[in-house]
Amino acid sequence: MFVIPRRYAIKYFSHIQHNEEIEFYDSSRNSWKFRFFYCQSSKKFSFTKGWHKFVRAKSLSARDTIVFNLYEFKNGTNESCNTFVIDVVKNVEGLPMDLALNPDAVDVDVALTPVLLFGKQIGWTKTKSGNEV
């Protein structure tokens, strides 16, 4: 189970019925289906069914970052459509979450790329020559 922060669940999934299945796509265009569940007693939103399969398939471990995106677009008949996208940024050892953009503190051969969750920066990842290290 993956608990979704309440403010994001309300902002991005308010149009989805509780206990409905949501389809996401990863960067490899694989489809992932998760059950969007709201627990009345604890007042928590979560992804349940399908989440464990995603965790195993992506070999997730502590401090890995899950990135969610919502793409909104108009189809051929000018109707609004949404596509949910999910991806994983593997943990980069030794890179603090609150790293300030201080050029003196960063190796010149390593670029820092912000990691975003619903448009908010939640961490950093290192890249070298455009490839993750």
N, CA, C and O atoms as a printed pandas DataFrame, in Angstrom:
     atom_number atom_name residue_name chain_id  residue_number  x_coord  y_coord  z_coord
0              1         N          MET        A               1    0.843   -1.183    0.000
1              2        CA          MET        A               1    0.000    0.000    0.000
2              3         C          MET        A               1    0.885    1.241    0.000
3              4         O          MET        A               1    1.925    1.273    0.657
4              5         N          PHE        A               2    0.463    2.256   -0.739
5              6        CA          PHE        A               2    1.155    3.541   -0.814
6              7         C          PHE        A               2    0.191    4.624   -0.359
7              8         O          PHE        A               2   -0.833    4.847   -1.005
8              9         N          VAL        A               3    0.500    5.298    0.738
9             10        CA          VAL        A               3   -0.369    6.350    1.262
10            11         C          VAL        A               3   -0.087    7.649    0.512
11            12         O          VAL        A               3    1.062    8.072    0.381
12            13         N          ILE        A               4   -1.144    8.261    0.030
13            14        CA          ILE        A               4   -1.053    9.505   -0.740
14            15         C          ILE        A               4   -1.348   10.676    0.193
15            16         O          ILE        A               4   -2.371   10.675    0.878
16            17         N          PRO        A               5   -0.466   11.674    0.229
17            18        CA          PRO        A               5   -0.767   12.850    1.058
18            19         C          PRO        A               5   -2.135   13.420    0.698
19            20         O          PRO        A               5   -2.464   13.587   -0.477
20            21         N          ARG        A               6   -2.915   13.712    1.714
21            22        CA          ARG        A               6   -4.306   14.139    1.551
22            23         C          ARG        A               6   -4.472   15.291    0.561
23            24         O          ARG        A               6   -5.347   15.240   -0.303
24            25         N          ARG        A               7   -3.644   16.323    0.676
25            26        CA          ARG        A               7   -3.824   17.495   -0.192
26            27         C          ARG        A               7   -3.621   17.142   -1.662
27            28         O          ARG        A               7   -4.280   17.720   -2.526
28            29         N          TYR        A               8   -2.712   16.194   -1.966
29            30        CA          TYR        A               8   -2.493   15.789   -3.355
30            31         C          TYR        A               8   -3.617   14.875   -3.844
31            32         O          TYR        A               8   -4.040   14.963   -4.997
32            33         N          ALA        A               9   -4.091   14.007   -2.969
33            34        CA          ALA        A               9   -5.204   13.130   -3.338
34            35         C          ALA        A               9   -6.431   13.965   -3.693
35            36         O          ALA        A               9   -7.116   13.681   -4.675
36            37         N          ILE        A              10   -6.703   14.982   -2.903
37            38        CA          ILE        A              10   -7.864   15.836   -3.150
38            39         C          ILE        A              10   -7.652   16.682   -4.408
39            40         O          ILE        A              10   -8.573   16.848   -5.208
40            41         N          LYS        A              11   -6.452   17.209   -4.582
41            42        CA          LYS        A              11   -6.180   18.082   -5.722
42            43         C          LYS        A              11   -6.167   17.326   -7.050
43            44         O          LYS        A              11   -6.717   17.812   -8.038
44            45         N          TYR        A              12   -5.545   16.143   -7.088
45            46        CA          TYR        A              12   -5.335   15.459   -8.363
46            47         C          TYR        A              12   -6.267   14.277   -8.624
47            48         O          TYR        A              12   -6.425   13.858   -9.771
48            49         N          PHE        A              13   -6.879   13.740   -7.584
49            50        CA          PHE        A              13   -7.723   12.567   -7.774
50            51         C          PHE        A              13   -9.168   12.786   -7.325
51            52         O          PHE        A              13   -9.906   11.820   -7.133
52            53         N          SER        A              14   -9.574   14.036   -7.158
53            54        CA          SER        A              14  -10.920   14.318   -6.657
54            55         C          SER        A              14  -12.007   13.842   -7.626
55            56         O          SER        A              14  -13.123   13.549   -7.195
56            57         N          HIS        A              15  -11.708   13.763   -8.903
57            58        CA          HIS        A              15  -12.694   13.331   -9.904
58            59         C          HIS        A              15  -12.810   11.807   -9.982
59            60         O          HIS        A              15  -13.649   11.286  -10.717
60            61         N          ILE        A              16  -11.980   11.099   -9.235
61            62        CA          ILE        A              16  -11.978    9.635   -9.272
62            63         C          ILE        A              16  -12.746    9.104   -8.072
63            64         O          ILE        A              16  -12.570    9.571   -6.947
64            65         N          GLN        A              17  -13.589    8.133   -8.327
65            66        CA          GLN        A              17  -14.368    7.512   -7.255
66            67         C          GLN        A              17  -13.451    6.733   -6.326
67            68         O          GLN        A              17  -12.493    6.102   -6.772
68            69         N          HIS        A              18  -13.747    6.780   -5.038
69            70        CA          HIS        A              18  -12.983    5.996   -4.078
70            71         C          HIS        A              18  -13.201    4.523   -4.388
71            72         O          HIS        A              18  -14.320    4.097   -4.672
72            73         N          ASN        A              19  -12.144    3.764   -4.333
73            74        CA          ASN        A              19  -12.137    2.339   -4.623
74            75         C          ASN        A              19  -12.212    2.065   -6.131
75            76         O          ASN        A              19  -12.642    0.991   -6.552
76            77         N          GLU        A              20  -11.791    3.041   -6.935
77            78        CA          GLU        A              20  -11.739    2.883   -8.389
78            79         C          GLU        A              20  -10.302    2.578   -8.807
79            80         O          GLU        A              20   -9.349    2.976   -8.137
80            81         N          GLU        A              21  -10.165    1.868   -9.916
81            82        CA          GLU        A              21   -8.839    1.554  -10.440
82            83         C          GLU        A              21   -8.360    2.701  -11.322
83            84         O          GLU        A              21   -9.115    3.214  -12.148
84            85         N          ILE        A              22   -7.086    3.106  -11.142
85            86        CA          ILE        A              22   -6.486    4.173  -11.941
86            87         C          ILE        A              22   -5.346    3.570  -12.735
87            88         O          ILE        A              22   -4.559    2.782  -12.210
88            89         N          GLU        A              23   -5.258    3.944  -14.006
89            90        CA          GLU        A              23   -4.181    3.442  -14.857
90            91         C          GLU        A              23   -3.108    4.517  -15.019
91            92         O          GLU        A              23   -3.397    5.669  -15.344
92            93         N          PHE        A              24   -1.863    4.104  -14.784
93            94        CA          PHE        A              24   -0.692    4.953  -14.968
94            95         C          PHE        A              24    0.176    4.343  -16.057
95            96         O          PHE        A              24    0.070    3.154  -16.358
96            97         N          TYR        A              25    1.038    5.172  -16.645
97            98        CA          TYR        A              25    2.027    4.692  -17.606
98            99         C          TYR        A              25    3.399    5.148  -17.133
99           100         O          TYR        A              25    3.555    6.270  -16.650
100          101         N          ASP        A              26    4.404    4.265  -17.274
101          102        CA          ASP        A              26    5.756    4.672  -16.918
102          103         C          ASP        A              26    6.487    5.149  -18.171
103          104         O          ASP        A              26    5.904    5.179  -19.255
104          105         N          SER        A              27    7.766    5.524  -18.030
105          106        CA          SER        A              27    8.520    6.076  -19.159
106          107         C          SER        A              27    8.759    5.053  -20.256
107          108         O          SER        A              27    9.110    5.419  -21.378
108          109         N          SER        A              28    8.574    3.774  -19.948
109          110        CA          SER        A              28    8.705    2.719  -20.958
110          111         C          SER        A              28    7.356    2.377  -21.592
111          112         O          SER        A              28    7.247    1.417  -22.354
112          113         N          ARG        A              29    6.340    3.166  -21.273
113          114        CA          ARG        A              29    4.964    2.992  -21.764
114          115         C          ARG        A              29    4.296    1.724  -21.246
115          116         O          ARG        A              29    3.336    1.230  -21.839
116          117         N          ASN        A              30    4.810    1.200  -20.133
117          118        CA          ASN        A              30    4.149    0.075  -19.477
118          119         C          ASN        A              30    2.957    0.599  -18.697
119          120         O          ASN        A              30    3.014    1.682  -18.115
120          121         N          SER        A              31    1.889   -0.163  -18.686
121          122        CA          SER        A              31    0.678    0.208  -17.965
122          123         C          SER        A              31    0.725   -0.358  -16.550
123          124         O          SER        A              31    1.092   -1.516  -16.347
124          125         N          TRP        A              32    0.350    0.471  -15.570
125          126        CA          TRP        A              32    0.281    0.054  -14.163
126          127         C          TRP        A              32   -1.088    0.469  -13.640
127          128         O          TRP        A              32   -1.484    1.628  -13.771
128          129         N          LYS        A              33   -1.806   -0.473  -13.052
129          130        CA          LYS        A              33   -3.134   -0.167  -12.511
130          131         C          LYS        A              33   -3.096   -0.292  -11.000
131          132         O          LYS        A              33   -2.656   -1.303  -10.452
132          133         N          PHE        A              34   -3.573    0.767  -10.331
133          134        CA          PHE        A              34   -3.636    0.801   -8.876
134          135         C          PHE        A              34   -5.062    1.093   -8.441
135          136         O          PHE        A              34   -5.767    1.871   -9.084
136          137         N          ARG        A              35   -5.480    0.476   -7.361
137          138        CA          ARG        A              35   -6.783    0.760   -6.768
138          139         C          ARG        A              35   -6.632    2.002   -5.902
139          140         O          ARG        A              35   -5.814    2.022   -4.982
140          141         N          PHE        A              36   -7.424    3.050   -6.193
141          142        CA          PHE        A              36   -7.438    4.279   -5.397
142          143         C          PHE        A              36   -8.430    4.052   -4.265
143          144         O          PHE        A              36   -9.627    3.898   -4.506
144          145         N          PHE        A              37   -7.940    4.032   -3.042
145          146        CA          PHE        A              37   -8.764    3.656   -1.898
146          147         C          PHE        A              37   -8.778    4.764   -0.852
147          148         O          PHE        A              37   -7.748    5.372   -0.561
148          149         N          TYR        A              38   -9.947    5.016   -0.297
149          150        CA          TYR        A              38  -10.084    5.970    0.804
150          151         C          TYR        A              38  -10.600    5.216    2.013
151          152         O          TYR        A              38  -11.665    4.601    1.967
152          153         N          CYS        A              39   -9.831    5.266    3.107
153          154        CA          CYS        A              39  -10.230    4.610    4.355
154          155         C          CYS        A              39  -10.991    5.620    5.201
155          156         O          CYS        A              39  -10.416    6.600    5.676
156          157         N          GLN        A              40  -12.266    5.384    5.386
157          158        CA          GLN        A              40  -13.144    6.304    6.125
158          159         C          GLN        A              40  -12.668    6.503    7.568
159          160         O          GLN        A              40  -12.674    7.628    8.068
160          161         N          SER        A              41  -12.255    5.417    8.245
161          162        CA          SER        A              41  -11.887    5.526    9.660
162          163         C          SER        A              41  -10.598    6.314    9.880
163          164         O          SER        A              41  -10.518    7.113   10.812
164          165         N          SER        A              42   -9.585    6.099    9.032
165          166        CA          SER        A              42   -8.317    6.819    9.216
166          167         C          SER        A              42   -8.246    8.088    8.371
167          168         O          SER        A              42   -7.345    8.908    8.545
168          169         N          LYS        A              43   -9.203    8.244    7.455
169          170        CA          LYS        A              43   -9.256    9.395    6.548
170          171         C          LYS        A              43   -7.992    9.489    5.688
171          172         O          LYS        A              43   -7.495   10.583    5.422
172          173         N          LYS        A              44   -7.477    8.333    5.256
173          174        CA          LYS        A              44   -6.278    8.291    4.429
174          175         C          LYS        A              44   -6.603    7.769    3.042
175          176         O          LYS        A              44   -7.430    6.875    2.861
176          177         N          PHE        A              45   -5.917    8.364    2.064
177          178        CA          PHE        A              45   -6.016    7.936    0.677
178          179         C          PHE        A              45   -4.804    7.059    0.374
179          180         O          PHE        A              45   -3.713    7.309    0.888
180          181         N          SER        A              46   -4.986    6.046   -0.449
181          182        CA          SER        A              46   -3.859    5.178   -0.770
182          183         C          SER        A              46   -4.073    4.464   -2.099
183          184         O          SER        A              46   -5.183    4.399   -2.626
184          185         N          PHE        A              47   -2.971    3.933   -2.618
185          186        CA          PHE        A              47   -3.026    2.993   -3.722
186          187         C          PHE        A              47   -2.851    1.623   -3.095
187          188         O          PHE        A              47   -1.906    1.400   -2.339
188          189         N          THR        A              48   -3.748    0.709   -3.401
189          190        CA          THR        A              48   -3.672   -0.619   -2.806
190          191         C          THR        A              48   -3.385   -1.640   -3.899
191          192         O          THR        A              48   -2.228   -1.817   -4.282
192          193         N          LYS        A              49   -4.389   -2.301   -4.398
193          194        CA          LYS        A              49   -4.219   -3.359   -5.387
194          195         C          LYS        A              49   -3.323   -2.893   -6.544
195          196         O          LYS        A              49   -3.553   -1.835   -7.129
196          197         N          GLY        A              50   -2.317   -3.683   -6.862
197          198        CA          GLY        A              50   -1.403   -3.369   -7.951
198          199         C          GLY        A              50   -0.133   -2.678   -7.506
199          200         O          GLY        A              50    0.868   -2.713   -8.222
200          201         N          TRP        A              51   -0.147   -2.048   -6.337
201          202        CA          TRP        A              51    1.021   -1.300   -5.880
202          203         C          TRP        A              51    2.205   -2.233   -5.593
203          204         O          TRP        A              51    3.336   -1.928   -5.971
204          205         N          HIS        A              52    1.954   -3.353   -4.936
205          206        CA          HIS        A              52    3.037   -4.280   -4.580
206          207         C          HIS        A              52    3.728   -4.809   -5.838
207          208         O          HIS        A              52    4.949   -4.970   -5.855
208          209         N          LYS        A              53    2.965   -5.075   -6.871
209          210        CA          LYS        A              53    3.521   -5.548   -8.145
210          211         C          LYS        A              53    4.466   -4.498   -8.737
211          212         O          LYS        A              53    5.534   -4.839   -9.245
212          213         N          PHE        A              54    4.074   -3.224   -8.671
213          214        CA          PHE        A              54    4.907   -2.124   -9.155
214          215         C          PHE        A              54    6.209   -2.049   -8.365
215          216         O          PHE        A              54    7.285   -1.918   -8.948
216          217         N          VAL        A              55    6.115   -2.132   -7.040
217          218        CA          VAL        A              55    7.293   -2.061   -6.161
218          219         C          VAL        A              55    8.278   -3.171   -6.517
219          220         O          VAL        A              55    9.476   -2.922   -6.645
220          221         N          ARG        A              56    7.780   -4.389   -6.675
221          222        CA          ARG        A              56    8.652   -5.519   -7.018
222          223         C          ARG        A              56    9.269   -5.344   -8.405
223          224         O          ARG        A              56   10.469   -5.555   -8.581
224          225         N          ALA        A              57    8.460   -4.960   -9.383
225          226        CA          ALA        A              57    8.940   -4.831  -10.763
226          227         C          ALA        A              57   10.010   -3.745  -10.900
227          228         O          ALA        A              57   10.941   -3.889  -11.692
228          229         N          LYS        A              58    9.883   -2.681  -10.146
229          230        CA          LYS        A              58   10.832   -1.562  -10.213
230          231         C          LYS        A              58   11.970   -1.698   -9.209
231          232         O          LYS        A              58   12.847   -0.837   -9.146
232          233         N          SER        A              59   11.961   -2.781   -8.419
233          234        CA          SER        A              59   12.999   -3.021   -7.395
234          235         C          SER        A              59   13.181   -1.803   -6.497
235          236         O          SER        A              59   14.302   -1.354   -6.259
236          237         N          LEU        A              60   12.066   -1.278   -6.003
237          238        CA          LEU        A              60   12.129   -0.093   -5.156
238          239         C          LEU        A              60   12.778   -0.417   -3.819
239          240         O          LEU        A              60   12.607   -1.503   -3.265
240          241         N          SER        A              61   13.525    0.558   -3.320
241          242        CA          SER        A              61   14.137    0.416   -2.000
242          243         C          SER        A              61   14.022    1.748   -1.265
243          244         O          SER        A              61   13.582    2.749   -1.831
244          245         N          ALA        A              62   14.421    1.742   -0.010
245          246        CA          ALA        A              62   14.319    2.938    0.824
246          247         C          ALA        A              62   15.009    4.116    0.144
247          248         O          ALA        A              62   16.087    3.971   -0.432
248          249         N          ARG        A              63   14.385    5.262    0.215
249          250        CA          ARG        A              63   14.875    6.540   -0.299
250          251         C          ARG        A              63   14.797    6.674   -1.823
251          252         O          ARG        A              63   15.232    7.692   -2.361
252          253         N          ASP        A              64   14.256    5.681   -2.532
253          254        CA          ASP        A              64   13.953    5.886   -3.939
254          255         C          ASP        A              64   12.800    6.883   -4.008
255          256         O          ASP        A              64   12.013    6.990   -3.067
256          257         N          THR        A              65   12.699    7.597   -5.095
257          258        CA          THR        A              65   11.665    8.613   -5.243
258          259         C          THR        A              65   10.698    8.200   -6.344
259          260         O          THR        A              65   11.108    7.829   -7.444
260          261         N          ILE        A              66    9.414    8.271   -6.034
261          262        CA          ILE        A              66    8.369    8.002   -7.017
262          263         C          ILE        A              66    7.907    9.358   -7.546
263          264         O          ILE        A              66    7.580   10.253   -6.767
264          265         N          VAL        A              67    7.881    9.504   -8.859
265          266        CA          VAL        A              67    7.472   10.757   -9.487
266          267         C          VAL        A              67    6.157   10.529  -10.213
267          268         O          VAL        A              67    6.044    9.640  -11.057
268          269         N          PHE        A              68    5.156   11.352   -9.871
269          270        CA          PHE        A              68    3.843   11.279  -10.507
270          271         C          PHE        A              68    3.661   12.522  -11.363
271          272         O          PHE        A              68    4.052   13.621  -10.971
272          273         N          ASN        A              69    3.068   12.340  -12.528
273          274        CA          ASN        A              69    2.721   13.464  -13.390
274          275         C          ASN        A              69    1.310   13.257  -13.918
275          276         O          ASN        A              69    0.863   12.129  -14.124
276          277         N          LEU        A              70    0.635   14.350  -14.127
277          278        CA          LEU        A              70   -0.686   14.333  -14.740
278          279         C          LEU        A              70   -0.582   15.137  -16.030
279          280         O          LEU        A              70   -0.291   16.333  -16.002
280          281         N          TYR        A              71   -0.820   14.476  -17.159
281          282        CA          TYR        A              71   -0.823   15.156  -18.448
282          283         C          TYR        A              71   -2.261   15.403  -18.853
283          284         O          TYR        A              71   -3.062   14.474  -18.963
284          285         N          GLU        A              72   -2.577   16.669  -19.073
285          286        CA          GLU        A              72   -3.911   17.049  -19.516
286          287         C          GLU        A              72   -3.807   17.494  -20.972
287          288         O          GLU        A              72   -2.935   18.287  -21.325
288          289         N          PHE        A              73   -4.695   16.982  -21.809
289          290        CA          PHE        A              73   -4.649   17.339  -23.222
290          291         C          PHE        A              73   -6.044   17.259  -23.817
291          292         O          PHE        A              73   -6.968   16.720  -23.207
292          293         N          LYS        A              74   -6.180   17.801  -25.010
293          294        CA          LYS        A              74   -7.449   17.755  -25.745
294          295         C          LYS        A              74   -7.316   16.680  -26.819
295          296         O          LYS        A              74   -6.298   16.597  -27.507
296          297         N          ASN        A              75   -8.352   15.862  -26.954
297          298        CA          ASN        A              75   -8.312   14.831  -28.001
298          299         C          ASN        A              75   -8.831   15.417  -29.308
299          300         O          ASN        A              75   -9.067   16.622  -29.400
300          301         N          GLY        A              76   -9.009   14.568  -30.320
301          302        CA          GLY        A              76   -9.449   15.016  -31.647
302          303         C          GLY        A              76  -10.783   15.720  -31.661
303          304         O          GLY        A              76  -11.030   16.548  -32.539
304          305         N          THR        A              77  -11.667   15.411  -30.697
305          306        CA          THR        A              77  -12.972   16.070  -30.638
306          307         C          THR        A              77  -12.972   17.223  -29.638
307          308         O          THR        A              77  -14.027   17.705  -29.224
308          309         N          ASN        A              78  -11.777   17.652  -29.262
309          310        CA          ASN        A              78  -11.570   18.785  -28.352
310          311         C          ASN        A              78  -12.063   18.519  -26.936
311          312         O          ASN        A              78  -12.323   19.459  -26.184
312          313         N          GLU        A              79  -12.196   17.242  -26.564
313          314        CA          GLU        A              79  -12.554   16.891  -25.190
314          315         C          GLU        A              79  -11.284   16.847  -24.345
315          316         O          GLU        A              79  -10.217   16.475  -24.833
316          317         N          SER        A              80  -11.405   17.227  -23.079
317          318        CA          SER        A              80  -10.265   17.163  -22.166
318          319         C          SER        A              80  -10.007   15.721  -21.757
319          320         O          SER        A              80  -10.934   14.989  -21.409
320          321         N          CYS        A              81   -8.740   15.318  -21.801
321          322        CA          CYS        A              81   -8.337   13.972  -21.408
322          323         C          CYS        A              81   -7.172   14.072  -20.433
323          324         O          CYS        A              81   -6.375   15.008  -20.495
324          325         N          ASN        A              82   -7.083   13.101  -19.535
325          326        CA          ASN        A              82   -5.985   13.047  -18.574
326          327         C          ASN        A              82   -5.262   11.724  -18.713
327          328         O          ASN        A              82   -5.887   10.684  -18.920
328          329         N          THR        A              83   -3.940   11.765  -18.600
329          330        CA          THR        A              83   -3.128   10.561  -18.541
330          331         C          THR        A              83   -2.217   10.694  -17.336
331          332         O          THR        A              83   -1.521   11.697  -17.176
332          333         N          PHE        A              84   -2.227    9.674  -16.491
333          334        CA          PHE        A              84   -1.361    9.656  -15.317
334          335         C          PHE        A              84   -0.066    8.945  -15.665
335          336         O          PHE        A              84   -0.077    7.883  -16.288
336          337         N          VAL        A              85    1.050    9.535  -15.259
337          338        CA          VAL        A              85    2.374    8.976  -15.529
338          339         C          VAL        A              85    3.094    8.780  -14.206
339          340         O          VAL        A              85    3.015    9.620  -13.309
340          341         N          ILE        A              86    3.798    7.655  -14.096
341          342        CA          ILE        A              86    4.551    7.337  -12.881
342          343         C          ILE        A              86    5.952    6.938  -13.285
343          344         O          ILE        A              86    6.142    6.258  -14.294
344          345         N          ASP        A              87    6.936    7.356  -12.503
345          346        CA          ASP        A              87    8.306    6.949  -12.773
346          347         C          ASP        A              87    9.079    6.883  -11.460
347          348         O          ASP        A              87    8.605    7.336  -10.418
348          349         N          VAL        A              88   10.253    6.319  -11.531
349          350        CA          VAL        A              88   11.082    6.105  -10.350
350          351         C          VAL        A              88   12.429    6.769  -10.555
351          352         O          VAL        A              88   13.040    6.638  -11.616
352          353         N          VAL        A              89   12.894    7.487   -9.532
353          354        CA          VAL        A              89   14.254    8.002   -9.503
354          355         C          VAL        A              89   14.946    7.235   -8.390
355          356         O          VAL        A              89   14.611    7.386   -7.215
356          357         N          LYS        A              90   15.919    6.406   -8.772
357          358        CA          LYS        A              90   16.625    5.588   -7.797
358          359         C          LYS        A              90   17.456    6.484   -6.892
359          360         O          LYS        A              90   17.959    7.520   -7.328
360          361         N          ASN        A              91   17.599    6.086   -5.633
361          362        CA          ASN        A              91   18.357    6.830   -4.639
362          363         C          ASN        A              91   19.803    7.010   -5.091
363          364         O          ASN        A              91   20.446    6.073   -5.562
364          365         N          VAL        A              92   20.294    8.233   -4.937
365          366        CA          VAL        A              92   21.695    8.519   -5.211
366          367         C          VAL        A              92   22.369    8.737   -3.861
367          368         O          VAL        A              92   22.082    9.712   -3.167
368          369         N          GLU        A              93   23.253    7.836   -3.497
369          370        CA          GLU        A              93   23.916    7.897   -2.193
370          371         C          GLU        A              93   24.653    9.219   -2.000
371          372         O          GLU        A              93   25.285    9.736   -2.922
372          373         N          GLY        A              94   24.562    9.749   -0.798
373          374        CA          GLY        A              94   25.340   10.914   -0.423
374          375         C          GLY        A              94   24.809   12.242   -0.920
375          376         O          GLY        A              94   25.478   13.261   -0.744
376          377         N          LEU        A              95   23.649   12.278   -1.528
377          378        CA          LEU        A              95   23.097   13.525   -2.034
378          379         C          LEU        A              95   21.969   13.973   -1.115
379          380         O          LEU        A              95   20.873   13.415   -1.174
380          381         N          PRO        A              96   22.216   14.970   -0.266
381          382        CA          PRO        A              96   21.190   15.378    0.698
382          383         C          PRO        A              96   19.969   15.983    0.024
383          384         O          PRO        A              96   20.069   16.656   -1.002
384          385         N          MET        A              97   18.797   15.723    0.634
385          386        CA          MET        A              97   17.541   16.227    0.093
386          387         C          MET        A              97   17.474   17.750    0.087
387          388         O          MET        A              97   16.830   18.330   -0.788
388          389         N          ASP        A              98   18.124   18.409    1.043
389          390        CA          ASP        A              98   18.015   19.862    1.158
390          391         C          ASP        A              98   19.225   20.583    0.569
391          392         O          ASP        A              98   19.562   21.683    1.009
392          393         N          LEU        A              99   19.876   19.982   -0.413
393          394        CA          LEU        A              99   21.065   20.551   -1.022
394          395         C          LEU        A              99   20.746   21.905   -1.647
395          396         O          LEU        A              99   19.826   22.025   -2.456
396          397         N          ALA        A             100   21.505   22.909   -1.268
397          398        CA          ALA        A             100   21.342   24.234   -1.866
398          399         C          ALA        A             100   22.138   24.280   -3.164
399          400         O          ALA        A             100   23.149   23.590   -3.295
400          401         N          LEU        A             101   21.699   25.075   -4.109
401          402        CA          LEU        A             101   22.437   25.203   -5.366
402          403         C          LEU        A             101   23.642   26.106   -5.146
403          404         O          LEU        A             101   23.630   27.284   -5.505
404          405         N          ASN        A             102   24.665   25.541   -4.559
405          406        CA          ASN        A             102   25.910   26.242   -4.278
406          407         C          ASN        A             102   26.958   25.709   -5.243
407          408         O          ASN        A             102   27.397   24.571   -5.082
408          409         N          PRO        A             103   27.377   26.480   -6.236
409          410        CA          PRO        A             103   28.298   25.968   -7.242
410          411         C          PRO        A             103   29.605   25.450   -6.659
411          412         O          PRO        A             103   30.225   24.563   -7.246
412          413         N          ASP        A             104   30.042   25.985   -5.510
413          414        CA          ASP        A             104   31.286   25.530   -4.895
414          415         C          ASP        A             104   31.147   24.142   -4.271
415          416         O          ASP        A             104   32.150   23.463   -4.049
416          417         N          ALA        A             105   29.915   23.714   -3.986
417          418        CA          ALA        A             105   29.679   22.429   -3.321
418          419         C          ALA        A             105   29.445   21.288   -4.298
419          420         O          ALA        A             105   29.305   20.138   -3.882
420          421         N          VAL        A             106   29.400   21.591   -5.599
421          422        CA          VAL        A             106   29.042   20.584   -6.593
422          423         C          VAL        A             106   30.236   20.284   -7.485
423          424         O          VAL        A             106   30.903   21.204   -7.958
424          425         N          ASP        A             107   30.512   19.011   -7.719
425          426        CA          ASP        A             107   31.549   18.561   -8.640
426          427         C          ASP        A             107   31.218   19.099  -10.028
427          428         O          ASP        A             107   30.073   18.998  -10.468
428          429         N          VAL        A             108   32.209   19.674  -10.731
429          430        CA          VAL        A             108   31.940   20.286  -12.027
430          431         C          VAL        A             108   31.501   19.273  -13.075
431          432         O          VAL        A             108   30.835   19.646  -14.041
432          433         N          ASP        A             109   31.861   17.982  -12.908
433          434        CA          ASP        A             109   31.469   16.959  -13.869
434          435         C          ASP        A             109   30.087   16.390  -13.586
435          436         O          ASP        A             109   29.583   15.579  -14.363
436          437         N          VAL        A             110   29.467   16.802  -12.482
437          438        CA          VAL        A             110   28.181   16.254  -12.089
438          439         C          VAL        A             110   27.126   17.359  -12.113
439          440         O          VAL        A             110   27.317   18.415  -11.510
440          441         N          ALA        A             111   26.022   17.119  -12.805
441          442        CA          ALA        A             111   24.923   18.080  -12.835
442          443         C          ALA        A             111   23.841   17.613  -11.866
443          444         O          ALA        A             111   23.639   16.413  -11.678
444          445         N          LEU        A             112   23.158   18.561  -11.260
445          446        CA          LEU        A             112   22.061   18.238  -10.357
446          447         C          LEU        A             112   20.747   18.533  -11.056
447          448         O          LEU        A             112   20.570   19.586  -11.669
448          449         N          THR        A             113   19.842   17.597  -10.953
449          450        CA          THR        A             113   18.521   17.753  -11.542
450          451         C          THR        A             113   17.490   17.645  -10.431
451          452         O          THR        A             113   17.508   16.672   -9.676
452          453         N          PRO        A             114   16.589   18.619  -10.309
453          454        CA          PRO        A             114   15.576   18.512   -9.257
454          455         C          PRO        A             114   14.593   17.381   -9.526
455          456         O          PRO        A             114   14.256   17.099  -10.676
456          457         N          VAL        A             115   14.140   16.741   -8.463
457          458        CA          VAL        A             115   13.120   15.695   -8.542
458          459         C          VAL        A             115   11.818   16.329   -8.074
459          460         O          VAL        A             115   11.758   16.921   -6.997
460          461         N          LEU        A             116   10.772   16.201   -8.893
461          462        CA          LEU        A             116    9.503   16.867   -8.610
462          463         C          LEU        A             116    8.400   15.863   -8.325
463          464         O          LEU        A             116    8.349   14.792   -8.930
464          465         N          LEU        A             117    7.518   16.218   -7.398
465          466        CA          LEU        A             117    6.305   15.462   -7.124
466          467         C          LEU        A             117    5.160   16.450   -7.227
467          468         O          LEU        A             117    5.062   17.373   -6.418
468          469         N          PHE        A             118    4.292   16.267   -8.212
469          470        CA          PHE        A             118    3.180   17.179   -8.460
470          471         C          PHE        A             118    3.655   18.628   -8.555
471          472         O          PHE        A             118    3.011   19.539   -8.034
472          473         N          GLY        A             119    4.786   18.827   -9.223
473          474        CA          GLY        A             119    5.296   20.172   -9.452
474          475         C          GLY        A             119    6.062   20.778   -8.295
475          476         O          GLY        A             119    6.521   21.914   -8.412
476          477         N          LYS        A             120    6.224   20.076   -7.180
477          478        CA          LYS        A             120    6.967   20.571   -6.020
478          479         C          LYS        A             120    8.278   19.814   -5.924
479          480         O          LYS        A             120    8.309   18.589   -6.043
480          481         N          GLN        A             121    9.370   20.555   -5.706
481          482        CA          GLN        A             121   10.672   19.896   -5.601
482          483         C          GLN        A             121   10.756   19.123   -4.296
483          484         O          GLN        A             121   10.496   19.659   -3.218
484          485         N          ILE        A             122   11.129   17.837   -4.415
485          486        CA          ILE        A             122   11.249   17.006   -3.215
486          487         C          ILE        A             122   12.643   16.418   -3.061
487          488         O          ILE        A             122   12.893   15.681   -2.107
488          489         N          GLY        A             123   13.549   16.725   -3.970
489          490        CA          GLY        A             123   14.903   16.197   -3.853
490          491         C          GLY        A             123   15.719   16.493   -5.085
491          492         O          GLY        A             123   15.332   17.299   -5.931
492          493         N          TRP        A             124   16.867   15.822   -5.177
493          494        CA          TRP        A             124   17.804   16.011   -6.266
494          495         C          TRP        A             124   18.275   14.663   -6.791
495          496         O          TRP        A             124   18.238   13.665   -6.072
496          497         N          THR        A             125   18.714   14.633   -8.038
497          498        CA          THR        A             125   19.381   13.461   -8.590
498          499         C          THR        A             125   20.619   13.963   -9.331
499          500         O          THR        A             125   20.615   15.055   -9.899
500          501         N          LYS        A             126   21.674   13.153   -9.316
501          502        CA          LYS        A             126   22.915   13.519  -10.023
502          503         C          LYS        A             126   22.887   12.948  -11.421
503          504         O          LYS        A             126   22.419   11.831  -11.641
504          505         N          THR        A             127   23.397   13.729  -12.374
505          506        CA          THR        A             127   23.574   13.237  -13.734
506          507         C          THR        A             127   24.963   13.604  -14.183
507          508         O          THR        A             127   25.532   14.597  -13.730
508          509         N          LYS        A             128   25.509   12.801  -15.078
509          510        CA          LYS        A             128   26.838   13.064  -15.630
510          511         C          LYS        A             128   26.733   12.872  -17.131
511          512         O          LYS        A             128   26.381   11.788  -17.597
512          513         N          SER        A             129   27.031   13.905  -17.881
513          514        CA          SER        A             129   26.938   13.868  -19.338
514          515         C          SER        A             129   25.567   13.411  -19.808
515          516         O          SER        A             129   25.455   12.714  -20.816
516          517         N          GLY        A             130   24.520   13.800  -19.080
517          518        CA          GLY        A             130   23.161   13.459  -19.450
518          519         C          GLY        A             130   22.716   12.073  -19.009
519          520         O          GLY        A             130   21.579   11.692  -19.286
520          521         N          ASN        A             131   23.560   11.308  -18.339
521          522        CA          ASN        A             131   23.196    9.969  -17.867
522          523         C          ASN        A             131   23.257    9.917  -16.350
523          524         O          ASN        A             131   24.109   10.551  -15.726
524          525         N          GLU        A             132   22.346    9.157  -15.767
525          526        CA          GLU        A             132   22.373    8.993  -14.317
526          527         C          GLU        A             132   23.623    8.250  -13.920
527          528         O          GLU        A             132   24.078    7.344  -14.619
528          529         N          VAL        A             133   24.182    8.652  -12.769
529          530        CA          VAL        A             133   25.354    7.953  -12.224
530          531         C          VAL        A             133   24.963    7.261  -10.956
531          532         O          VAL        A             133   25.796    6.610  -10.326
